Amino acid sequence: MAPTPTNFAAWQLGPKQRFQVGEAPYPTPGPDEIVIKNGAVAINPIDWILQDQGTSMSFGWIKYPFIFGSDVSGTVMQVGNTVTRFSPGDRVMGQAHSVDKKINKAAYGAFQSYIVLLERNTAPIPDSMPFETAAVMPLTLATASAGLFEKDQLGLEYPHLDKKPTGRTVLIWGGSTSVGCNAIQLAVAAGYEVITTASPKNFALMKSLGASEVFDYKDITTPSKITKAMEGRISAGAIAIGENSAFRCLDILGSCKGDKHIAMATFPIPSQPKRFATLQILYSFITSMISITVRSKLGGMKTSFIWGSIAHSPVADAVYTKFLPGALASGRFQAAPEALVVGEGLDAIQEAMDLQKKGVSAKKIVVKL
């Protein structure tokens, strides 16, 4: 029998502390789980937010020391006894779920050499796709999938390789974000036309992902322009991504025909809080939510927040099992946005977090392992 590999992780030893690399237990898969050797991890805004702000307000069940991180790609090492889709040696990408309340175990955190993944939240990747490219997808793919397809969100039809047009249009405000890039492709694959926003330098990218029309998100006339573009179209709802995105979608959907549900992927808080950050965030959130609630009710609209996971949902099977493997293999689904590789090894993850915190456009920060 081969010796058990030595595992290492970027541990967070306590709230608001920076990572320290050290040994971690080598994980064992449950019946419906797999263990992979990580080839790359990607960084999301939630990663540095949890590190900077702590977990007491939104993830109070987490006990330190802990291993965070959501986006991984790598090679299958072991499979559980009920796993049928994967074998050792397969190249995969998947969402890590250490912060999930039902899981809540460091062994499921992305920032380590070997990790446990749920089979239902994992997909094979083509041999031609680098691990660094594949790692950009999992969390934002899941967030987009939840917003589009969960019954308590937009509740759209599932994506399919040969889907017929539904005759309805989805508005995705913030198309060049990581969530937006995935939402555009998923909505188009589900048979919906997409109107989106981005900066002009990213218009070509939005079109390549399948968007029918793209508008400049900084242009103050964009809401009125999109409202005009929606005349004669039937709304299937909106995904709101980015600061003030919910308000822009409220401006537009109030005049549209069809579904007026806005699924919000971004909390209405300042993107760069400074002094008295906690009080500023809390005040901004409360006042913004009051305004959003009042405006949505007066305009006959509905709003909801997207939880970035489909770990315990039938949407996972629809996306990860039935759609994504064939879509990636055929080139019908792009791993987007582009990976920006900033380092190699677990020691590089903290630097990558610091860089992500400063903001990037139409790229996702990745660390090679």
C-alpha positions as CSV (number, residue, x, y, z in Angstrom):
1,M,0.0,0.0,0.0
2,A,1.3,3.4,-0.9
3,P,2.1,5.8,2.0
4,T,-0.5,8.4,2.8
5,P,0.6,11.8,1.3
6,T,1.5,14.6,3.6
7,N,-1.1,17.4,3.4
8,F,-0.5,21.1,3.9
9,A,-2.9,24.0,4.3
10,A,-3.1,27.8,4.5
11,W,-4.7,27.9,8.0
12,Q,-6.4,30.8,9.5
13,L,-5.8,30.3,13.2
14,G,-8.3,32.9,14.5
15,P,-10.7,35.7,13.4
16,K,-9.1,38.4,11.3
17,Q,-5.7,36.7,11.2
18,R,-3.5,36.2,8.2
19,F,-2.9,32.7,6.9
20,Q,-0.1,30.5,8.2
21,V,0.9,27.4,6.2
22,G,1.2,24.2,8.2
23,E,0.4,20.5,8.1
24,A,-3.2,19.3,7.9
25,P,-4.8,15.9,8.2
26,Y,-5.0,14.0,4.9
27,P,-8.7,13.8,4.2
28,T,-10.9,10.7,3.7
29,P,-13.9,10.7,1.3
30,G,-17.4,9.9,2.5
31,P,-19.6,7.6,0.3
32,D,-20.6,10.3,-2.1
33,E,-17.3,12.3,-2.0
34,I,-13.9,12.4,-3.7
35,V,-10.5,13.5,-2.6
36,I,-8.4,15.5,-5.1
37,K,-4.9,16.8,-5.3
38,N,-5.3,20.5,-5.9
39,G,-3.7,21.9,-9.1
40,A,-5.0,25.4,-8.6
41,V,-7.2,27.6,-6.4
42,A,-9.0,30.8,-7.2
43,I,-9.7,33.8,-5.0
44,N,-13.2,35.3,-4.5
45,P,-14.2,38.6,-2.7
46,I,-15.9,36.5,0.0
47,D,-12.5,35.0,0.9
48,W,-10.9,38.3,2.0
49,I,-14.1,39.5,3.5
50,L,-14.3,36.5,5.8
51,Q,-10.6,37.0,6.7
52,D,-10.9,40.8,7.3
53,Q,-14.3,41.0,8.9
54,G,-14.5,37.6,10.7
55,T,-17.3,35.1,10.7
56,S,-19.3,36.0,13.8
57,M,-22.0,37.9,11.9
58,S,-22.7,35.6,8.9
59,F,-20.8,32.3,9.5
60,G,-21.1,32.0,13.3
61,W,-20.8,28.2,13.3
62,I,-17.1,28.2,12.1
63,K,-14.6,27.3,14.8
64,Y,-10.9,28.2,14.4
65,P,-8.3,27.1,13.3
66,F,-10.0,26.7,9.9
67,I,-9.3,26.3,6.2
68,F,-11.2,28.6,3.9
69,G,-11.5,28.8,0.1
70,S,-14.2,27.7,-2.5
71,D,-12.6,27.3,-6.0
72,V,-10.4,24.3,-6.8
73,S,-9.3,22.1,-9.7
74,G,-7.1,19.1,-9.7
75,T,-6.6,15.4,-10.0
76,V,-8.8,12.7,-8.3
77,M,-6.9,10.7,-5.8
78,Q,-9.7,8.6,-4.1
79,V,-13.5,8.1,-4.5
80,G,-16.2,7.2,-2.1
81,N,-17.9,3.8,-2.4
82,T,-21.1,5.2,-4.0
83,V,-19.2,7.5,-6.5
84,T,-19.8,6.5,-10.1
85,R,-18.8,9.5,-12.2
86,F,-15.2,9.7,-11.3
87,S,-12.1,7.5,-10.9
88,P,-8.6,8.2,-9.6
89,G,-6.6,10.1,-12.2
90,D,-9.5,12.1,-13.6
91,R,-9.1,15.9,-14.0
92,V,-11.9,17.8,-12.3
93,M,-13.0,21.2,-11.0
94,G,-15.4,21.7,-8.1
95,Q,-16.7,23.9,-5.3
96,A,-15.2,23.5,-1.9
97,H,-17.7,23.6,1.0
98,S,-15.9,24.0,4.3
99,V,-18.1,27.0,5.3
100,D,-21.4,25.3,4.5
101,K,-23.3,25.0,7.8
102,K,-24.3,21.4,7.1
103,I,-20.6,20.5,6.4
104,N,-18.5,22.9,8.5
105,K,-15.2,21.0,8.3
106,A,-11.7,22.3,7.5
107,A,-11.1,19.2,5.3
108,Y,-13.5,20.7,2.7
109,G,-11.7,24.0,2.4
110,A,-9.9,24.9,-0.8
111,F,-6.7,26.3,0.5
112,Q,-4.8,23.0,1.0
113,S,-3.0,20.4,-1.0
114,Y,-5.6,17.7,-0.7
115,I,-9.3,18.3,-0.3
116,V,-12.7,16.6,-0.1
117,L,-15.3,17.5,-2.7
118,L,-18.9,16.5,-3.1
119,E,-19.4,14.3,-6.2
120,R,-22.6,16.3,-7.1
121,N,-20.7,19.6,-7.1
122,T,-17.8,18.4,-9.2
123,A,-17.4,18.2,-13.0
124,P,-14.7,16.7,-15.3
125,I,-12.6,19.1,-17.3
126,P,-11.1,18.5,-20.8
127,D,-7.5,17.4,-21.0
128,S,-6.7,20.6,-22.9
129,M,-7.9,22.9,-20.1
130,P,-5.2,24.0,-17.6
131,F,-6.1,23.6,-13.9
132,E,-5.5,27.4,-13.6
133,T,-8.3,28.0,-16.1
134,A,-10.7,25.6,-14.6
135,A,-10.3,27.0,-11.1
136,V,-12.1,30.3,-12.1
137,M,-15.5,28.6,-12.3
138,P,-16.9,26.8,-9.2
139,L,-18.2,29.4,-6.7
140,T,-19.3,31.9,-9.3
141,L,-20.8,29.1,-11.5
142,A,-22.8,28.0,-8.4
143,T,-23.9,31.5,-7.6
144,A,-25.1,32.2,-11.1
145,S,-26.8,28.8,-11.2
146,A,-28.6,29.4,-7.9
147,G,-29.7,32.9,-9.0
148,L,-31.0,31.7,-12.4
149,F,-32.5,28.3,-11.6
150,E,-33.5,27.9,-7.9
151,K,-37.2,28.0,-7.5
152,D,-37.0,30.8,-4.9
153,Q,-34.8,32.8,-7.2
154,L,-35.6,33.4,-10.9
155,G,-36.7,29.8,-11.4
156,L,-35.7,29.6,-15.0
157,E,-35.6,26.4,-17.1
158,Y,-32.4,24.4,-16.8
159,P,-29.5,24.7,-19.3
160,H,-29.2,22.1,-22.0
161,L,-26.8,21.6,-24.9
162,D,-29.6,21.8,-27.5
163,K,-32.1,24.1,-25.7
164,K,-34.7,25.9,-27.8
165,P,-35.3,29.6,-27.3
166,T,-37.9,30.5,-24.7
167,G,-38.7,33.9,-26.1
168,R,-37.9,35.6,-22.9
169,T,-35.0,38.0,-21.9
170,V,-32.8,38.0,-18.7
171,L,-31.1,41.2,-17.6
172,I,-27.7,40.6,-16.0
173,W,-26.3,43.8,-14.5
174,G,-22.6,43.3,-14.1
175,G,-21.8,40.9,-16.9
176,S,-18.0,41.1,-16.8
177,T,-17.8,40.0,-13.2
178,S,-17.0,36.4,-12.5
179,V,-20.7,35.7,-11.6
180,G,-21.9,37.6,-14.6
181,C,-19.7,35.7,-17.1
182,N,-21.2,32.4,-15.9
183,A,-24.7,33.8,-15.7
184,I,-24.7,35.0,-19.3
185,Q,-23.6,31.6,-20.6
186,L,-26.0,29.6,-18.4
187,A,-29.0,31.8,-19.3
188,V,-28.2,31.5,-23.0
189,A,-27.8,27.7,-22.7
190,A,-31.2,27.6,-21.0
191,G,-32.8,29.3,-24.0
192,Y,-33.0,32.9,-22.8
193,E,-31.8,36.1,-24.5
194,V,-29.4,38.1,-22.4
195,I,-29.0,41.9,-22.0
196,T,-26.1,42.9,-19.8
197,T,-23.8,45.7,-18.7
198,A,-20.0,46.1,-18.6
199,S,-17.3,48.6,-19.3
200,P,-16.8,49.3,-23.0
201,K,-13.5,47.4,-23.0
202,N,-15.3,44.2,-22.1
203,F,-18.2,44.5,-24.6
204,A,-16.5,42.0,-27.0
205,L,-16.1,39.5,-24.2
206,M,-19.8,39.8,-23.3
207,K,-20.8,39.2,-26.9
208,S,-18.5,36.2,-27.1
209,L,-20.3,34.7,-24.1
210,G,-23.7,35.0,-25.8
211,A,-25.1,38.4,-24.7
212,S,-27.4,40.0,-27.3
213,E,-26.9,43.6,-26.2
214,V,-24.3,45.2,-23.9
215,F,-24.5,48.6,-22.3
216,D,-22.0,50.7,-20.4
217,Y,-22.7,50.3,-16.7
218,K,-21.2,53.7,-15.8
219,D,-23.4,55.6,-18.3
220,I,-26.2,57.3,-16.3
221,T,-28.5,56.9,-19.3
222,T,-28.0,53.1,-19.4
223,P,-31.1,52.2,-17.3
224,S,-33.3,54.2,-19.7
225,K,-31.6,52.7,-22.7
226,I,-32.2,49.2,-21.4
227,T,-35.8,50.0,-20.6
228,K,-36.2,51.1,-24.2
229,A,-34.5,47.9,-25.4
230,M,-36.9,45.8,-23.3
231,E,-39.9,47.2,-25.2
232,G,-41.4,44.3,-27.1
233,R,-39.5,41.8,-25.0
234,I,-40.8,39.7,-22.1
235,S,-38.7,39.8,-19.0
236,A,-37.6,36.6,-17.3
237,G,-36.1,38.6,-14.4
238,A,-32.7,40.1,-13.5
239,I,-29.5,39.2,-11.8
240,A,-28.0,42.2,-10.0
241,I,-24.2,42.1,-9.5
242,G,-22.1,45.0,-8.1
243,E,-22.5,48.1,-6.1
244,N,-25.9,49.8,-6.7
245,S,-26.9,47.1,-9.2
246,A,-30.2,46.3,-7.4
247,F,-31.3,49.9,-7.7
248,R,-30.5,50.0,-11.4
249,C,-32.5,46.8,-12.0
250,L,-35.4,48.3,-10.1
251,D,-35.2,51.3,-12.4
252,I,-35.6,49.0,-15.4
253,L,-37.9,46.1,-14.4
254,G,-40.6,48.3,-13.1
255,S,-41.5,49.2,-16.8
256,C,-41.0,45.7,-18.2
257,K,-43.6,43.1,-19.2
258,G,-43.2,39.6,-17.7
259,D,-41.3,38.5,-14.6
260,K,-40.1,41.2,-12.3
261,H,-37.9,39.2,-9.9
262,I,-34.5,40.6,-9.1
263,A,-32.0,38.1,-7.7
264,M,-29.2,40.0,-5.9
265,A,-25.7,38.6,-5.9
266,T,-24.2,41.6,-4.1
267,F,-25.2,43.0,-0.7
268,P,-26.1,46.8,-0.9
269,I,-23.1,48.0,1.1
270,P,-20.2,50.3,0.2
271,S,-17.5,48.6,-1.9
272,Q,-14.7,50.5,-0.1
273,P,-15.8,51.3,3.5
274,K,-13.2,53.4,5.4
275,R,-13.4,54.7,9.0
276,F,-16.0,53.1,11.3
277,A,-16.3,50.3,8.7
278,T,-18.7,48.1,10.7
279,L,-21.1,50.9,11.5
280,Q,-20.9,52.2,8.0
281,I,-21.7,48.8,6.5
282,L,-24.5,48.1,8.9
283,Y,-26.1,51.6,8.3
284,S,-25.7,51.3,4.6
285,F,-27.2,47.8,4.5
286,I,-30.3,48.8,6.6
287,T,-31.1,52.0,4.7
288,S,-30.5,50.4,1.3
289,M,-32.7,47.4,2.2
290,I,-35.5,49.6,3.3
291,S,-35.3,51.5,0.0
292,I,-35.2,48.3,-2.0
293,T,-38.1,46.8,-0.2
294,V,-40.3,49.8,-0.5
295,R,-39.5,50.4,-4.2
296,S,-40.0,46.7,-5.1
297,K,-43.3,46.5,-3.4
298,L,-44.6,49.8,-4.9
299,G,-43.4,48.6,-8.4
300,G,-44.9,45.1,-8.2
301,M,-41.4,43.6,-8.1
302,K,-39.7,40.9,-6.0
303,T,-36.2,40.8,-4.7
304,S,-34.1,38.0,-3.1
305,F,-30.4,37.4,-2.1
306,I,-28.5,34.6,-3.8
307,W,-26.7,32.1,-1.6
308,G,-23.6,31.1,-3.5
309,S,-24.1,27.3,-3.2
310,I,-26.1,24.5,-4.8
311,A,-24.5,21.9,-2.6
312,H,-27.9,20.5,-1.4
313,S,-30.1,21.4,-4.4
314,P,-31.3,19.5,-7.6
315,V,-29.7,22.4,-9.5
316,A,-26.3,20.8,-8.9
317,D,-27.3,17.7,-10.8
318,A,-28.7,19.8,-13.7
319,V,-25.6,21.9,-14.0
320,Y,-22.6,19.8,-12.9
321,T,-23.8,16.4,-14.1
322,K,-26.1,16.9,-17.0
323,F,-24.9,20.1,-18.6
324,L,-21.4,21.2,-17.8
325,P,-19.3,18.1,-18.8
326,G,-20.6,18.1,-22.3
327,A,-20.6,21.9,-22.6
328,L,-17.0,22.1,-21.6
329,A,-15.9,19.2,-23.8
330,S,-17.6,20.7,-26.8
331,G,-16.4,24.3,-26.2
332,R,-20.0,25.6,-25.7
333,F,-19.1,26.8,-22.2
334,Q,-16.1,29.0,-21.5
335,A,-14.2,29.1,-18.3
336,A,-14.5,32.8,-17.7
337,P,-13.3,35.3,-16.8
338,E,-9.7,34.9,-17.7
339,A,-7.4,33.5,-15.0
340,L,-4.8,35.9,-13.6
341,V,-2.1,33.6,-12.1
342,V,-0.3,35.6,-9.4
343,G,1.8,32.9,-7.7
344,E,2.5,29.3,-6.9
345,G,2.1,27.4,-3.7
346,L,0.1,27.8,-0.5
347,D,2.4,30.6,0.6
348,A,1.1,32.7,-2.3
349,I,-2.5,32.6,-1.3
350,Q,-2.3,35.5,1.2
351,E,-0.7,37.7,-1.4
352,A,-3.4,36.7,-3.9
353,M,-6.1,37.6,-1.3
354,D,-4.5,41.0,-0.8
355,L,-4.4,41.6,-4.5
356,Q,-8.0,40.6,-5.0
357,K,-9.1,43.0,-2.3
358,K,-7.7,45.9,-4.5
359,G,-10.1,44.8,-7.3
360,V,-9.7,43.3,-10.8
361,S,-11.6,43.7,-14.0
362,A,-12.8,40.8,-16.2
363,K,-10.2,38.5,-14.6
364,K,-10.0,36.2,-11.6
365,I,-7.0,35.8,-9.4
366,V,-5.6,32.2,-9.3
367,V,-2.8,30.5,-7.4
368,K,-1.1,27.4,-8.9
369,L,-0.5,24.6,-6.5
